[in-house]
Amino acid sequence: MKKDIHPQYRDVVFQDISTDFAFLTRSTITAKETINWTDGKEYPLVKVEVSSQSHPFYTGKQKIV
């Protein structure tokens, strides 16, 4: 396998901007911002508009017309 062709797989925090819900997971996404997590470490921060905390399907507020 060729070296240095794969993106870096690391811990990243995703934050739902509509509910301030955040979760730590692993990803290859690049981020310009960082956040101090509850464990005291600094992680890259990716802000998202919809997560399981704000999506109508997962919150039970979905209406079928």
C-alpha positions in Angstrom: 0.0 0.0 0.0 1.3 3.5 -0.8 2.3 5.7 2.1 0.9 9.2 2.7 -2.1 9.0 0.4 -4.8 8.4 3.0 -6.3 11.3 5.1 -5.6 11.4 8.8 -8.3 9.5 10.9 -8.6 11.2 14.2 -11.0 12.2 17.0 -13.3 15.1 16.0 -16.2 16.8 17.8 -19.4 17.4 15.9 -21.7 20.1 17.3 -25.4 20.7 16.3 -25.6 24.5 16.1 -29.4 24.5 16.7 -29.4 22.6 20.0 -25.7 22.9 21.2 -25.6 19.1 21.3 -22.1 17.8 20.7 -20.5 14.4 20.4 -17.0 13.0 20.0 -16.3 10.5 17.3 -13.6 9.7 14.8 -13.5 11.1 11.3 -11.2 12.2 8.4 -13.0 15.5 8.0 -10.9 18.7 8.2 -11.9 21.5 10.6 -10.8 25.1 11.1 -12.1 25.4 14.6 -11.2 23.6 17.8 -13.0 22.9 21.1 -11.9 21.9 24.6 -13.8 18.7 25.4 -14.9 17.4 28.8 -11.8 15.2 29.1 -9.6 18.4 29.0 -8.2 17.8 25.6 -8.6 20.0 22.5 -10.2 18.5 19.4 -11.2 19.8 15.9 -14.8 21.1 15.9 -17.2 20.6 13.0 -20.5 22.5 13.3 -23.6 20.8 11.7 -27.1 22.0 11.2 -29.0 18.8 11.9 -28.2 15.9 14.2 -30.3 13.3 16.0 -31.1 15.9 18.7 -32.7 18.3 16.2 -34.1 16.2 13.3 -37.9 15.8 13.4 -37.7 12.0 12.8 -35.6 11.3 15.8 -37.3 13.9 18.1 -40.8 12.5 17.4 -42.0 15.8 16.0 -42.2 14.6 12.4 -45.6 15.1 10.7 -46.7 13.0 7.9 -49.0 14.7 5.5 
